[in-house]
Amino acid sequence: MAIDEAKTFTPINIAVLTVSDTRTSADDTSGDILAARVTSAGHALAARMIVRDNADLLADQIDAWIDDPAIDAIVSTGGTGLTGRDVTPEALSRIDGARDIPGFGELFRWLSYQTIGTSTVQSRACAIVARGTYIFALPGSNGAVKDGWDGILAEQLDSRNRPCNFVELMPRLREV
C-alpha cells in the first residue's frame, strides 16, 4: 500500500452484512472480524446485521442501506459459494442502478489462491456500486474476510492510498 502521509485520512461509514441461515450474533466470527477491521482502520461501523440466505431479503436490506445517506459502503460476508442457498450475487443483480466492479472478484480470487489454492474457484466474490454506494460481497469464512479486507479493502477504502482509491471517487459516483 502506498500511503501518502501528506493526505488526510477520510473515514467513511461502512455497514457489515452477514449472510447466513445458521449464524447468530453469538457466533458470527467472520462478521466480528470484519467489524473489528472496519473500526481499527478508522472507519465508522454504521450498521451491522445478519440476514438469511434469501435473495429477496438481501436485496431489500441492501437497498435500504443504499438509500441511507449515513452509509457509504456495505461489506457482506457469506452467500457467495456455489450451493443453492448461496444467493448473494443474485441479490446484488437485483439492485437498481448497479454497476459491476469486475476487478474486485478477480483480485479477490487471485489473493485467495495464495491461501487456499484452486479451491478459490468456488468463490463468487463480487462487488458493485449502486446509487452512490459501494457493495462488496466476500465469502463467509474467516480467512476470506481477512483476505478481502487486508488485501483489497483496507487499501482501497483508505483515502490516502495512491495512485488511487475508492474513497476519492465517492463524490462523483452519482454523476450521469
N, CA, C and O of each residue as an XYZ file, in Angstrom:
704
protein
N       0.857     -1.167      0.000
C       0.000      0.000      0.000
C       0.900      1.227      0.000
O       1.838      1.323      0.792
N       0.612      2.140     -0.876
C       1.377      3.378     -0.952
C       0.558      4.492     -0.307
O      -0.266      5.128     -0.963
N       0.791      4.719      0.971
C       0.056      5.741      1.710
C       0.766      7.080      1.561
O       1.966      7.189      1.813
N       0.026      8.082      1.155
C       0.544      9.439      1.043
C       0.287     10.130      2.374
O      -0.822     10.590      2.643
N       1.321     10.198      3.202
C       1.195     10.758      4.553
C       0.830     12.240      4.539
O       0.383     12.770      5.556
N       1.013     12.918      3.406
C       0.644     14.332      3.312
C      -0.877     14.507      3.206
O      -1.397     15.600      3.434
N      -1.577     13.437      2.863
C      -3.035     13.473      2.741
C      -3.687     13.174      4.092
O      -3.118     12.488      4.940
N      -4.873     13.699      4.262
C      -5.645     13.442      5.475
C      -6.520     12.213      5.272
O      -7.160     12.066      4.231
N      -6.548     11.337      6.260
C      -7.405     10.159      6.212
C      -8.860     10.603      6.319
O      -9.209     11.403      7.187
N      -9.702     10.085      5.438
C     -11.132     10.381      5.461
C     -11.882      9.119      5.855
O     -11.992      8.191      5.054
N     -12.402      9.070      7.081
C     -13.176      7.885      7.464
C     -14.508      7.864      6.723
O     -15.096      8.909      6.443
N     -14.969      6.663      6.413
C     -16.280      6.508      5.787
C     -17.149      5.634      6.684
O     -16.662      5.012      7.629
N     -18.434      5.596      6.375
C     -19.406      4.821      7.150
C     -19.681      3.511      6.432
O     -20.160      3.497      5.298
N     -19.371      2.412      7.106
C     -19.461      1.083      6.490
C     -20.446      0.210      7.256
O     -20.381      0.113      8.481
N     -21.359     -0.426      6.522
C     -22.293     -1.395      7.092
C     -21.764     -2.796      6.821
O     -21.255     -3.075      5.736
N     -21.885     -3.667      7.801
C     -21.443     -5.060      7.678
C     -22.675     -5.958      7.675
O     -23.505     -5.908      8.583
N     -22.773     -6.778      6.632
C     -23.908     -7.674      6.468
C     -23.416     -9.113      6.421
O     -22.649     -9.485      5.533
N     -23.855     -9.917      7.372
C     -23.543    -11.344      7.360
C     -24.726    -12.072      6.730
O     -25.875    -11.878      7.127
N     -24.428    -12.907      5.747
C     -25.454    -13.662      5.038
C     -25.352    -15.103      5.510
O     -24.374    -15.791      5.217
N     -26.374    -15.562      6.249
C     -26.298    -16.913      6.808
C     -27.657    -17.362      7.326
O     -28.429    -16.566      7.861
N     -27.934    -18.648      7.158
C     -29.117    -19.264      7.745
C     -28.836    -19.798      9.142
O     -29.764    -20.134      9.878
N     -27.566    -19.877      9.510
C     -27.218    -20.538     10.766
C     -26.512    -19.649     11.789
O     -26.583    -19.928     12.986
N     -25.853    -18.616     11.363
C     -25.095    -17.794     12.311
C     -26.006    -16.856     13.097
O     -27.044    -16.400     12.617
N     -25.572    -16.593     14.321
C     -26.249    -15.629     15.193
C     -25.205    -14.611     15.638
O     -24.021    -14.762     15.339
N     -25.633    -13.594     16.337
C     -24.675    -12.603     16.822
C     -23.661    -13.228     17.776
O     -22.566    -12.693     17.951
N     -24.010    -14.341     18.387
C     -23.100    -15.006     19.318
C     -21.977    -15.767     18.621
O     -20.914    -15.968     19.210
N     -22.192    -16.192     17.378
C     -21.171    -16.997     16.703
C     -20.813    -16.488     15.302
O     -20.308    -17.250     14.478
N     -21.069    -15.229     15.036
C     -20.758    -14.629     13.734
C     -19.298    -14.166     13.712
O     -19.014    -12.969     13.748
N     -18.385    -15.130     13.653
C     -16.960    -14.793     13.744
C     -16.464    -13.999     12.542
O     -15.646    -13.093     12.704
N     -16.938    -14.318     11.339
C     -16.478    -13.550     10.179
C     -17.006    -12.117     10.240
O     -16.292    -11.183      9.872
N     -18.233    -11.932     10.694
C     -18.767    -10.587     10.881
C     -18.004     -9.826     11.948
O     -17.765     -8.625     11.816
N     -17.616    -10.538     13.024
C     -16.825     -9.911     14.091
C     -15.469     -9.439     13.560
O     -15.029     -8.326     13.848
N     -14.821    -10.301     12.783
C     -13.515     -9.949     12.210
C     -13.646     -8.727     11.311
O     -12.845     -7.796     11.391
N     -14.653     -8.737     10.464
C     -14.860     -7.631      9.539
C     -15.169     -6.332     10.286
O     -14.594     -5.289      9.974
N     -16.061     -6.387     11.258
C     -16.401     -5.185     12.033
C     -15.172     -4.639     12.760
O     -14.969     -3.426     12.814
N     -14.356     -5.528     13.317
C     -13.143     -5.087     14.016
C     -12.161     -4.425     13.057
O     -11.533     -3.423     13.401
N     -12.029     -4.979     11.862
C     -11.110     -4.387     10.884
C     -11.623     -3.029     10.390
O     -10.832     -2.112     10.171
N     -12.919     -2.898     10.218
C     -13.503     -1.615      9.802
C     -13.151     -0.531     10.817
O     -12.668      0.540     10.451
N     -13.396     -0.817     12.086
C     -13.164      0.213     13.103
C     -11.681      0.425     13.385
O     -11.261      1.553     13.645
N     -10.889     -0.628     13.341
C      -9.452     -0.444     13.597
C      -8.783      0.341     12.468
O      -7.734      0.951     12.676
N      -9.380      0.329     11.282
C      -8.854      1.119     10.163
C      -9.230      2.593     10.302
O      -8.723      3.439      9.565
N     -10.120      2.899     11.248
C     -10.519      4.286     11.467
C     -11.858      4.657     10.877
O     -12.265      5.816     10.948
N     -12.556      3.688     10.289
C     -13.872      3.948      9.718
C     -14.953      3.761     10.788
O     -14.691      3.214     11.860
N     -16.166      4.221     10.483
C     -17.295      4.042     11.392
C     -18.084      2.804     10.977
O     -18.370      2.604      9.796
N     -18.431      1.982     11.955
C     -19.316      0.846     11.708
C     -20.731      1.406     11.775
O     -21.286      1.578     12.860
N     -21.309      1.688     10.618
C     -22.587      2.391     10.528
C     -23.775      1.493     10.866
O     -24.792      1.968     11.371
N     -23.647      0.203     10.590
C     -24.725     -0.754     10.843
C     -24.140     -2.152     10.744
O     -23.106     -2.375     10.115
N     -24.830     -3.084     11.383
C     -24.424     -4.488     11.284
C     -25.664     -5.342     11.434
O     -26.508     -5.095     12.296
N     -25.767     -6.371     10.565
C     -26.954     -7.204     10.571
C     -26.628     -8.589     10.021
O     -25.683     -8.764      9.252
N     -27.428     -9.563     10.432
C     -27.389    -10.905      9.863
C     -28.705    -11.107      9.126
O     -29.780    -10.897      9.687
N     -28.612    -11.516      7.857
C     -29.794    -11.774      7.038
C     -29.681    -13.183      6.467
O     -28.606    -13.618      6.054
N     -30.803    -13.882      6.451
C     -30.832    -15.246      5.919
C     -30.458    -15.280      4.440
O     -30.553    -14.269      3.744
N     -30.034    -16.447      3.968
C     -29.702    -16.671      2.556
C     -30.985    -16.664      1.732
O     -31.515    -17.713      1.367
N     -31.467    -15.467      1.450
C     -32.682    -15.287      0.669
C     -32.474    -14.039     -0.180
O     -32.310    -12.942      0.354
N     -32.480    -14.202     -1.497
C     -32.143    -13.091     -2.394
C     -33.074    -11.895     -2.212
O     -32.619    -10.753     -2.275
N     -34.362    -12.129     -1.990
C     -35.293    -11.016     -1.791
C     -34.976    -10.245     -0.526
O     -34.927     -9.015     -0.536
N     -34.758    -10.972      0.575
C     -34.431    -10.305      1.844
C     -33.112     -9.540      1.748
O     -32.993     -8.420      2.244
N     -32.128    -10.160      1.105
C     -30.828     -9.498      0.949
C     -30.943     -8.241      0.109
O     -30.427     -7.192      0.493
N     -31.609     -8.331     -1.028
C     -31.755     -7.164     -1.900
C     -32.501     -6.049     -1.183
O     -32.142     -4.880     -1.320
N     -33.540     -6.395     -0.415
C     -34.287     -5.377      0.332
C     -33.404     -4.676      1.351
O     -33.450     -3.452      1.475
N     -32.594     -5.448      2.089
C     -31.726     -4.840      3.101
C     -30.647     -3.975      2.447
O     -30.361     -2.872      2.914
N     -30.062     -4.473      1.383
C     -29.027     -3.707      0.684
C     -29.619     -2.426      0.116
O     -29.009     -1.362      0.222
N     -30.799     -2.516     -0.485
C     -31.468     -1.312     -0.998
C     -31.712     -0.296      0.120
O     -31.487      0.900     -0.067
N     -32.165     -0.766      1.269
C     -32.418      0.148      2.392
C     -31.137      0.848      2.819
O     -31.141      2.048      3.092
N     -30.043      0.102      2.878
C     -28.765      0.715      3.266
C     -28.244      1.650      2.179
O     -27.661      2.687      2.496
N     -28.440      1.312      0.915
C     -28.020      2.209     -0.165
C     -28.747      3.545     -0.041
O     -28.153      4.603     -0.249
N     -30.029      3.492      0.297
C     -30.826      4.711      0.407
C     -30.581      5.483      1.693
O     -31.101      6.588      1.851
N     -29.806      4.933      2.612
C     -29.466      5.604      3.867
C     -28.245      6.489      3.636
O     -27.162      5.967      3.373
N     -28.383      7.807      3.725
C     -27.238      8.690      3.464
C     -26.105      8.544      4.480
O     -25.008      9.057      4.260
N     -26.360      7.851      5.585
C     -25.330      7.641      6.600
C     -24.451      6.427      6.300
O     -23.560      6.109      7.086
N     -24.688      5.738      5.169
C     -23.901      4.562      4.803
C     -23.236      4.809      3.457
O     -23.903      5.089      2.460
N     -21.898      4.701      3.445
C     -21.114      4.909      2.225
C     -20.768      3.614      1.515
O     -20.630      3.588      0.292
N     -20.629      2.545      2.275
C     -20.220      1.255      1.707
C     -20.836      0.135      2.534
O     -21.102      0.288      3.726
N     -21.054     -0.988      1.871
C     -21.569     -2.196      2.514
C     -20.591     -3.315      2.196
O     -20.190     -3.496      1.046
N     -20.210     -4.065      3.225
C     -19.368     -5.242      3.012
C     -20.134     -6.430      3.575
O     -20.470     -6.465      4.759
N     -20.404     -7.396      2.715
C     -21.111     -8.593      3.172
C     -20.139     -9.756      3.262
O     -19.098     -9.782      2.605
N     -20.510    -10.712      4.092
C     -19.739    -11.928      4.249
C     -20.715    -13.109      4.185
O     -21.653    -13.201      4.976
N     -20.476    -13.998      3.235
C     -21.316    -15.187      3.098
C     -22.201    -15.144      1.875
O     -22.478    -14.080      1.322
N     -22.641    -16.323      1.461
C     -23.577    -16.447      0.361
C     -22.978    -16.344     -1.024
O     -23.706    -16.144     -1.996
N     -21.652    -16.477     -1.135
C     -21.006    -16.333     -2.445
C     -20.509    -17.656     -3.025
O     -19.767    -17.666     -4.007
N     -20.913    -18.757     -2.427
C     -20.462    -20.061     -2.909
C     -21.308    -20.569     -4.065
O     -21.967    -19.791     -4.755
N     -21.283    -21.871     -4.268
C     -21.938    -22.486     -5.416
C     -23.218    -23.230     -5.086
O     -23.913    -23.680     -5.997
N     -23.550    -23.372     -3.811
C     -24.730    -24.160     -3.467
C     -26.010    -23.385     -3.755
O     -25.978    -22.182     -4.012
N     -27.106    -24.072     -3.709
C     -28.394    -23.455     -3.985
C     -28.769    -22.341     -3.026
O     -29.513    -21.433     -3.395
N     -28.266    -22.394     -1.801
C     -28.581    -21.365     -0.797
C     -27.666    -20.152     -0.913
O     -27.931    -19.133     -0.274
N     -26.612    -20.225     -1.696
C     -25.672    -19.108     -1.856
C     -26.214    -18.149     -2.914
O     -26.061    -18.391     -4.111
N     -26.846    -17.064     -2.473
C     -27.560    -16.183     -3.406
C     -27.136    -14.710     -3.313
O     -27.837    -13.839     -3.826
N     -26.017    -14.426     -2.676
C     -25.614    -13.025     -2.571
C     -25.391    -12.377     -3.939
O     -25.897    -11.276     -4.155
N     -24.662    -12.998     -4.880
C     -24.511    -12.355     -6.192
C     -25.859    -12.130     -6.896
O     -26.044    -11.119     -7.574
N     -26.789    -13.065     -6.736
C     -28.110    -12.901     -7.338
C     -28.850    -11.721     -6.705
O     -29.537    -10.971     -7.398
N     -28.707    -11.561     -5.404
C     -29.331    -10.411     -4.725
C     -28.742     -9.104     -5.245
O     -29.471     -8.138     -5.469
N     -27.429     -9.071     -5.438
C     -26.804     -7.848     -5.943
C     -27.274     -7.528     -7.361
O     -27.368     -6.360     -7.737
N     -27.567     -8.558     -8.142
C     -28.023     -8.319     -9.519
C     -29.411     -7.687     -9.547
O     -29.826     -7.169    -10.584
N     -30.127     -7.719     -8.443
C     -31.476     -7.125     -8.360
C     -31.453     -5.647     -7.957
O     -32.500     -4.998     -7.939
N     -30.306     -5.124     -7.643
C     -30.203     -3.749     -7.155
C     -30.302     -2.777     -8.332
O     -29.530     -2.863     -9.287
N     -31.255     -1.857     -8.250
C     -31.435     -0.865     -9.309
C     -30.205      0.016     -9.446
O     -29.638      0.472     -8.453
N     -29.801      0.247    -10.683
C     -28.687      1.147    -10.962
C     -27.325      0.569    -10.664
O     -26.343      1.310    -10.627
N     -27.232     -0.738    -10.450
C     -25.960     -1.373    -10.085
C     -25.009     -1.439    -11.268
O     -25.402     -1.723    -12.400
N     -23.752     -1.171    -10.971
C     -22.677     -1.327    -11.961
C     -21.628     -2.246    -11.349
O     -21.175     -2.027    -10.225
N     -21.249     -3.273    -12.097
C     -20.247     -4.230    -11.621
C     -18.884     -3.571    -11.460
O     -18.526     -2.646    -12.188
N     -18.138     -4.077    -10.486
C     -16.717     -3.759    -10.323
C     -15.990     -5.086    -10.524
O     -15.588     -5.712     -9.543
N     -15.810     -5.536    -11.773
C     -15.311     -6.884    -12.029
C     -13.930     -7.160    -11.465
O     -13.647     -8.293    -11.076
N     -13.069     -6.169    -11.410
C     -11.725     -6.386    -10.897
C     -11.681     -6.828     -9.451
O     -10.718     -7.468     -9.030
N     -12.714     -6.496     -8.676
C     -12.741     -6.892     -7.270
C     -12.753     -8.407     -7.126
O     -11.927     -8.968     -6.407
N     -13.681     -9.073     -7.803
C     -13.762    -10.534     -7.715
C     -12.521    -11.212     -8.258
O     -12.041    -12.201     -7.704
N     -12.010    -10.670     -9.347
C     -10.801    -11.238     -9.945
C      -9.623    -11.135     -8.982
O      -8.898    -12.107     -8.771
N      -9.438     -9.956     -8.400
C      -8.332     -9.758     -7.467
C      -8.527    -10.596     -6.204
O      -7.570    -11.168     -5.682
N      -9.768    -10.667     -5.714
C     -10.021    -11.495     -4.534
C      -9.604    -12.938     -4.787
O      -8.917    -13.539     -3.961
N     -10.014    -13.497     -5.927
C      -9.675    -14.900     -6.201
C      -8.171    -15.090     -6.380
O      -7.637    -16.136     -6.010
N      -7.484    -14.105     -6.936
C      -6.027    -14.190     -7.060
C      -5.386    -14.198     -5.669
O      -4.496    -15.005     -5.401
N      -5.833    -13.308     -4.794
C      -5.294    -13.278     -3.429
C      -5.632    -14.564     -2.679
O      -4.787    -15.133     -1.988
N      -6.868    -15.007     -2.825
C      -7.319    -16.214     -2.148
C      -6.547    -17.440     -2.628
O      -6.307    -18.362     -1.848
N      -6.162    -17.459     -3.884
C      -5.389    -18.571     -4.427
C      -4.084    -18.741     -3.649
O      -3.614    -19.862     -3.456
N      -3.505    -17.634     -3.207
C      -2.257    -17.689     -2.440
C      -2.452    -18.438     -1.115
O      -1.506    -19.002     -0.563
N      -3.688    -18.433     -0.617
C      -4.003    -19.050      0.675
C      -4.597    -20.445      0.545
O      -4.184    -21.373      1.241
N      -5.584    -20.590     -0.365
C      -6.321    -21.860     -0.430
C      -6.184    -22.586     -1.761
O      -6.848    -23.599     -1.983
N      -5.345    -22.091     -2.634
C      -5.111    -22.774     -3.907
C      -6.334    -22.760     -4.805
O      -7.110    -21.804     -4.820
N      -6.485    -23.837     -5.548
C      -7.545    -23.883     -6.553
C      -8.953    -23.882     -5.965
O      -9.919    -23.693     -6.705
N      -9.095    -24.083     -4.683
C     -10.427    -24.013     -4.069
C     -11.061    -22.636     -4.244
O     -12.272    -22.481     -4.089
N     -10.242    -21.642     -4.568
C     -10.777    -20.293     -4.765
C     -11.766    -20.221     -5.922
O     -12.565    -19.286     -5.974
N     -11.742    -21.171     -6.848
C     -12.684    -21.132     -7.966
C     -14.125    -21.338     -7.497
O     -15.062    -21.092     -8.256
N     -14.308    -21.783     -6.261
C     -15.652    -21.965     -5.715
C     -16.228    -20.669     -5.153
O     -17.355    -20.662     -4.658
N     -15.480    -19.583     -5.222
C     -15.942    -18.297     -4.703
C     -16.522    -17.429     -5.807
O     -15.947    -17.306     -6.888
N     -17.669    -16.831     -5.517
C     -18.256    -15.851     -6.426
C     -18.199    -14.463     -5.788
O     -19.129    -13.668     -5.927
N     -17.102    -14.181     -5.091
C     -16.912    -12.846     -4.517
C     -17.094    -11.824     -5.631
O     -16.647    -12.031     -6.759
N     -17.753    -10.726     -5.303
C     -18.040     -9.721     -6.325
C     -18.268     -8.368     -5.671
O     -18.333     -8.258     -4.447
N     -18.388     -7.349     -6.497
C     -18.654     -6.007     -5.985
C     -19.424     -5.211     -7.020
O     -19.296     -5.426     -8.226
N     -20.232     -4.283     -6.512
C     -20.968     -3.351     -7.356
C     -20.908     -1.966     -6.726
O     -20.542     -1.803     -5.562
N     -21.270     -1.000     -7.511
C     -21.543      0.334     -6.994
C     -22.952      0.661     -7.462
O     -23.279      0.480     -8.635
N     -23.787      1.144     -6.545
C     -25.176      1.424     -6.886
C     -25.635      2.686     -6.177
O     -25.551      2.796     -4.954
N     -26.117      3.625     -6.956
C     -26.693      4.858     -6.426
C     -25.777      5.531     -5.404
O     -26.236      6.043     -4.384
N     -24.483      5.519     -5.693
C     -23.512      6.208     -4.854
C     -22.933      5.404     -3.712
O     -22.166      5.942     -2.914
N     -23.278      4.124     -3.607
C     -22.807      3.277     -2.505
C     -22.046      2.076     -3.061
O     -22.480      1.438     -4.021
N     -20.915      1.782     -2.449
C     -20.151      0.577     -2.801
C     -20.709     -0.609     -2.045
O     -21.066     -0.491     -0.872
N     -20.790     -1.769     -2.718
C     -21.202     -3.015     -2.077
C     -20.188     -4.086     -2.464
O     -19.986     -4.370     -3.645
N     -19.552     -4.677     -1.450
C     -18.537     -5.707     -1.654
C     -19.035     -6.994     -1.011
O     -19.414     -6.995      0.160
N     -19.039     -8.092     -1.765
C     -19.526     -9.379     -1.271
C     -18.358    -10.350     -1.137
O     -17.765    -10.775     -2.129
N     -18.042    -10.688      0.101
C     -16.958    -11.627      0.406
C     -17.542    -12.974      0.816
O     -18.674    -13.040      1.294
N     -16.779    -14.046      0.630
C     -17.198    -15.339      1.167
C     -17.297    -15.281      2.697
O     -16.816    -14.341      3.329
N     -17.930    -16.302      3.271
C     -18.223    -16.283      4.694
C     -17.154    -16.811      5.628
O     -17.329    -16.737      6.845
N     -16.061    -17.337      5.118
C     -15.041    -17.876      6.026
C     -14.202    -16.746      6.624
O     -14.066    -15.671      6.040
N     -13.652    -17.018      7.790
C     -12.785    -16.032      8.444
C     -11.595    -15.675      7.560
O     -11.217    -14.507      7.462
N     -11.011    -16.674      6.924
C      -9.861    -16.434      6.063
C     -10.219    -15.566      4.868
O      -9.444    -14.694      4.474
N     -11.386    -15.800      4.294
C     -11.812    -14.998      3.141
C     -12.041    -13.545      3.534
O     -11.695    -12.633      2.783
N     -12.619    -13.331      4.705
C     -12.832    -11.960      5.180
C     -11.488    -11.266      5.381
O     -11.319    -10.106      5.006
N     -10.545    -11.976      5.970
C      -9.212    -11.396      6.169
C      -8.545    -11.093      4.828
O      -7.972    -10.018      4.650
N      -8.616    -12.040      3.878
C      -8.028    -11.821      2.551
C      -8.657    -10.612      1.870
O      -7.948     -9.763      1.329
N      -9.980    -10.532      1.894
C     -10.678     -9.446      1.219
C     -10.418     -8.094      1.843
O     -10.171     -7.118      1.135
N     -10.472     -8.026      3.177
C     -10.226     -6.737      3.832
C      -8.749     -6.362      3.759
O      -8.398     -5.277      3.296
N      -7.893     -7.264      4.218
C      -6.467     -6.930      4.304
C      -5.830     -6.742      2.932
O      -4.951     -5.896      2.765
N      -6.272     -7.531      1.948
C      -5.627     -7.498      0.645
C      -6.208     -6.513     -0.355
O      -5.551     -6.169     -1.338
N      -7.439     -6.051     -0.116
C      -8.071     -5.138     -1.075
C      -8.695     -3.931     -0.381
O      -8.312     -2.787     -0.629
N      -9.658     -4.204      0.487
C     -10.482     -3.115      1.012
C      -9.740     -2.164      1.932
O     -10.013     -0.964      1.908
N      -8.818     -2.650      2.736
C      -8.070     -1.750      3.621
C      -7.368     -0.665      2.810
O      -7.313      0.490      3.230
N      -6.841     -1.032      1.667
C      -6.146     -0.058      0.812
C      -7.127      0.799      0.024
O      -7.012      2.025      0.006
N      -8.083      0.162     -0.621
C      -8.977      0.911     -1.499
C      -9.969      1.799     -0.746
O     -10.518      2.735     -1.327
N     -10.205      1.520      0.535
C     -11.083      2.376      1.328
C     -10.282      3.360      2.192
O     -10.835      3.991      3.092
N      -8.996      3.485      1.916
C      -8.144      4.473      2.583
C      -7.918      5.628      1.615
O      -7.310      5.454      0.558
N      -8.402      6.788      1.977
C      -8.350      7.960      1.096
C      -6.930      8.408      0.782
O      -6.718      9.205     -0.133
N      -5.958      7.902      1.533
C      -4.557      8.285      1.304
C      -3.839      7.333      0.357
O      -2.699      7.592     -0.028
N      -4.484      6.240     -0.021
C      -3.842      5.242     -0.876
C      -3.593      5.811     -2.267
O      -4.468      6.439     -2.861
N      -2.401      5.584     -2.769
C      -2.024      6.061     -4.098
C      -1.563      4.896     -4.949
O      -0.946      3.964     -4.432
N      -1.846      4.926     -6.244
C      -2.188      6.119     -7.016
C      -3.668      6.497     -6.977
O      -4.015      7.619     -7.347
N      -4.555      5.590     -6.537
C      -5.968      5.943     -6.486
C      -6.671      5.044     -5.477
O      -6.106      4.055     -5.009
N      -7.913      5.402     -5.147
C      -8.682      4.646     -4.171
C     -10.167      4.878     -4.410
O     -10.546      5.799     -5.133
N     -11.005      4.048     -3.807
C     -12.452      4.171     -3.953
C     -13.005      5.433     -3.290
O     -13.964      6.023     -3.789
N     -12.415      5.848     -2.180
C     -12.945      6.977     -1.418
C     -12.909      8.266     -2.237
O     -13.864      9.042     -2.210
N     -11.827      8.496     -2.956
C     -11.733      9.743     -3.717
C     -12.767      9.816     -4.839
O     -13.070     10.905     -5.326
N     -13.305      8.680     -5.250
C     -14.332      8.667     -6.287
C     -15.744      8.911     -5.746
O     -16.660      9.196     -6.518
N     -15.924      8.802     -4.450
C     -17.263      8.869     -3.857
C     -18.044     10.126     -4.242
O     -19.235     10.010     -4.531
N     -17.453     11.305     -4.263
C     -18.241     12.487     -4.646
C     -18.769     12.431     -6.083
O     -19.706     13.153     -6.426
N     -18.180     11.588     -6.913
C     -18.560     11.525     -8.329
C     -19.399     10.293     -8.690
O     -19.751     10.120     -9.857
N     -19.723      9.447     -7.733
C     -20.416      8.196     -8.031
C     -21.831      8.386     -8.569
O     -22.360      7.499     -9.239
N     -22.437      9.512     -8.289
C     -23.821      9.744     -8.737
C     -23.900     10.547    -10.032
O     -24.988     10.928    -10.465
N     -22.745     10.804    -10.651
C     -22.744     11.551    -11.913
C     -23.513     10.808    -12.990
O     -23.557      9.578    -13.011
N     -24.109     11.565    -13.869
C     -24.815     10.951    -15.005
C     -24.193     11.432    -16.305
O     -24.635     11.038    -17.384
